[in-house]
Each structure stands twice: as C-alpha cells, then as structure tokens.
Amino acid sequence: MPNSLTSLPLEQQIGQLFYIGLPGTELDAETRALVEHIQPGGVIIFGRNVAAPDQLRALLDGVRAIVPTEPLCGIDQEGGLVDRLRRIFTPMPSARTIRQHGDLAGARSLGRNTGEVLRMLGFNMNFAPVMSIMTDERDLLSNGLYSRSYGRSPGEVLGYTMVYLRGLQGTGCLGCLKHFPGIGAGEVDTHDELAVVRLSHDDLIAQDLAPYIELFQREDDRVRAVMVSHGGFPNVDIRKGTAGGRLEPASLSYAISTKLLRQELGYKHLVVTDDLEMGAIAKHYPIEDAVLRAFKAGQDMFLICAHTEVALRGYDALLQAARDGLVKQERINASLRRIAEFKALTQPPLAFDRDRFQQLADEIAALNRKLNYTYGGTI
C-alpha cells in the first residue's frame, strides 16, 4: 500500500488529498456523482448523514464499493456537544465532564467504546481527541471549546487524551489530535471567524503545544494524524514584507503547518485541515484559493464538509493546478506516501452485531450515570 497511491492516474492522486462530506443519508445520484468524480481519499460523516445503524453502514459500504482505493471513513465523535451518533446511540459524555470527575478510567472506556461502535458502523477514523487547554480564564471566551477540553493544564490534557487515544486506537480505530497548534486562547469560534491567538512562540510551546510535543516524542508513536486549526497566530506567523498583510489561518500557513509542526516539532505523519468551509476560511478565501494555499502550506488532506459544489470546485482547481505544473509532483507524492502509510494502519469494518451495539449503548448509559451526565444538562 505505501507506494501504490503514487502509481494512480493524476486524477485519482489528487482525489486522495480530499476528505469530503456527503449530502444526505443515501448513496443517491448526487452523492454517487460526487464520489465518482473526486474519488476521495476520505469521507466524513455528520448528523445529516445518520438515520439508523444499518443505513449508515450501508452508506459507507456503498462509498467503499465505488472508490478505487480503500477510503478513510471519519467522523467527529467526541461526545458532549460534538456527538454525530446521538440519534442512533446513547449520547456520549463530554470531555469536560470526565475531567471534572477525575475519571481517567472513564476517558479510557469512552475511547474504547467509541472505537468499537465506529468500526461496527463502518468507520476507521475518529477526529478526536481535542487537545485544547481551557483554563478558568479561557472558559470565559466564546470559542466553542468550553466543554470539549480534557483539562486546564498541559499535564491534565496530556493525561486524559493519552488514555482516551489508547482506548480508541486499541480497538483498531485511528484518532486525530486537534486543533493544532491550540486554539483554546482564541476569542471566537473558527466556525464563524478567524480566531486570533496572541500567544508568543515560547508561550505556545510551554502551554498549548506541550501535550503535542510529549505525544510526538513518545516511542510508541501513537499519533498518526493531526488536524490543523483555522486559528491565526500573529506572534508566531509573522509574514515579513507584508505590511498590513492578512493574517493567515494556521491551516493555510507554511510557518505553522510545515515549519512549526514538521520541522521544529519533528512530526512525520498525516496532517489534515479543519473544514475549509468554516467561516474563518470561507469568508476570506474562495475554495479554489484555500485548497491551493493549504497544499502549499504543507497539508496532506483537505476537509470540505458541507456542500457538494464546493468540494467539486476545490478538487477541479487543484487538479488543474497539478496539470499546469503549479504544484510539483514530488510534493503530491510526499502527501500520497503519508496518506498511504496512514491507510495501511486502518482496519476493515467489524461485522455489525445488533446485540453488541446495544450492549455498548448500555455501557455508555452506565458511564453517564456514574458521571451524573445528561446531554444538554451538565456540560
């Protein structure tokens, strides 16, 4: 597998770089045309795609059947507010609730339970855990991360996320650390607008980056995917010669995505953008521009989650840029190698077992009772 992607036709090579959302619950004509045109490296599922367990499994199996190489099938299944499965499965507890109860075993069982449920439904990847550090001061910011964080300090975040990740990946479902390099200090939600983080490079290293650095340096090398945020870091990414120049989001910034993440911190594996249709990007860059900038910044895969037409435009633009020689084949190959290495770690779906599915739902219900957690109540 690690070299097979570089031997694909150019159209399929470019498709591997895209991680796309699907319009609805079925593999209808629009969805089929989208998947056949892009032949994406990955598909991401949202609440709009989820109606029933067998429907969801059929949708992912259907995608698998029409793409030439095994796709990544991902979802944001964190628990708490970000729980795409709550229509078909017991709502899962938030990271904050687990941390407030000091329950490391709860973090492990959430990871293990999530991984097994996802593999039965046809997934091989979960966009979790969130690595944000939320101090009491940061809790007052309206950046949407309040309940999604495992800790108030680097050590706390490291402890819980490591245990969660071990539980998740022990089931054969791969995780993804997010949102690099840390947007807990951002004053707004990047779904709406660019979140500016005014920390210095040294402060970032000491605080938000500390858990990443520790996990990157561990010999077990568990971290195989990192999502880069749409935060703006004016004291890290200072673009010389652009007086009054626009502050670039981390996801489109070579200084963050390549210099900081790869060169300074030594991270060697898969890097994906946060959704390029979020307000922080979409309000400032057409998708054609965003995809090219993300690629040049050093990203391996681009999440385009909401609109079929936007995904198609992004793909067509990057394919044209490749045909025109605006992006180099060796750079495409570097991303294809990392994607192939990540895919080589994925496991095929588990057989769907309705009794086991119910048993896992009951386990989450028991965990919620232990944590006094009610969705919408004690977040």
Secondary structure, 3 states (H helix, E strand, C coil): CCCHHHHCCHHHHHHHCEEEECCCCCCCHHHHHHHHHHCCCEEEECHHHCCCHHHHHHHHHHHHHHCCCCCEEEECEEECCEECCCCCCCCCCCHHHHHHCCCHHHHHHHHHHHHHHHHHHCCCECCCCECCECCCCHHHCCCCCCCCCCECCHHHHHHHHHHHHHHHHCCCCECCEEEECCCCCCCCCCCCCCEECCCCHHHHHHCCCHHHHHHHHCCCCCCCEEEECCEECCCCCCCCCCCCCCCCEHHHCHHHHHHHHHHHCCCCCEEEECCCCCHHHHCCCCHHHHHHHHHHHCCCEEEECCCHHHHHHHHHHHHHHHHCCCCCHHHHHHHHHHHHHHHHHCCCCCCCCHHHHHHHHHHHHHHHHHHCCCCCCCC
